Amino acid sequence: MKPNMKKQLLPYLMAAVLVMPIAAGAQTVRLRIVTPYEKAVIQTDTASAIEKYAGVGLQRAIQLMTGTLLNIIHKTQTVTDAKIIIGNTKTNSRVQQAAAVLQLNGGGDEKIAVKKVGYILYLAGNTSRGALYATYTFLQDYLGARWYWPDSTGEFLPKRDSIVLDQPLFISHTPHLEVRSIAVTGFRTAETENWMELTDVWMARNRLNWVSDRTATAQSVIPKRRAKGFFSRRAGHNVAVPNELITAARLQGADSVLAAW
């Protein structure tokens, strides 16, 4: 090679040497949630009813999609595998440490963060409710899950052989509506006697956060509703009865008067 040609090529060779480490360092980490040979673990606060519910819901959906059952472990356990951390900035130290990266400093109780950071997928929020909604946001926005109506016939979980996050992922938002609820009527049939539970599950998956507990609501139902992240209020249907009708009922017998009314 001629000396003058060496001088001409030298700057390009030096530039290539400098760029190679930068390009190598810029490669996106492949976070393998489910592959034929690997699977991540779900790490959450199993003592929190809401976050435990989120973990079990994520575990169930991924199993139905891929056929692989992910293990759920407590937030304090140490693991070297790829992990999905479900938690909030108030009680989970890992989420607290990553709060700035997750942009969870401020933003309200229901602000969520779905973010891949190295070999960790954070499904996080400022509260347990936010962590629950981050979990369902990941299932819906990234994995394509849909819950069109209560009952299993309204659930759509697309089948897939693997779940690998090979591109940057960051979803962050705060619900525009603080109170989100819907009353489903005419749904109860002989085949769906547990219509209240089916409706509650459907509402939670779609990130609705208010339910009405009537006086007749069984006390065993209320803790289950709280585990789904619901606020609850006492409600019912009322009717204003005129005083003259009440007086007539007392004098003539309530059944005959109210039947005529």
Secondary structure, 3 states (H helix, E strand, C coil): CCHHHHHHHHHHHHHHHHHHHHHHHCCCCCEEEECCCCECEEEECCCCHHHHHHHHHHHHHHHHHHCCCCCEEECCCCCCCCEEEEEECCCCHHHHHCHHHHCCCCCCCCCEEEEEECCEEEEEECCHHHHHHHHHHHHHHHCCCEECCCCHHHEECCCCCCEEECCCCEEEECCCCCCCCCCCCCCCCCCCCCHHHHHHHHHHHCCCCEEEECCCCCCCHHHHHHHCCCEEEECCCCCCCCHHHHHHHHHHCHHHHHHHC
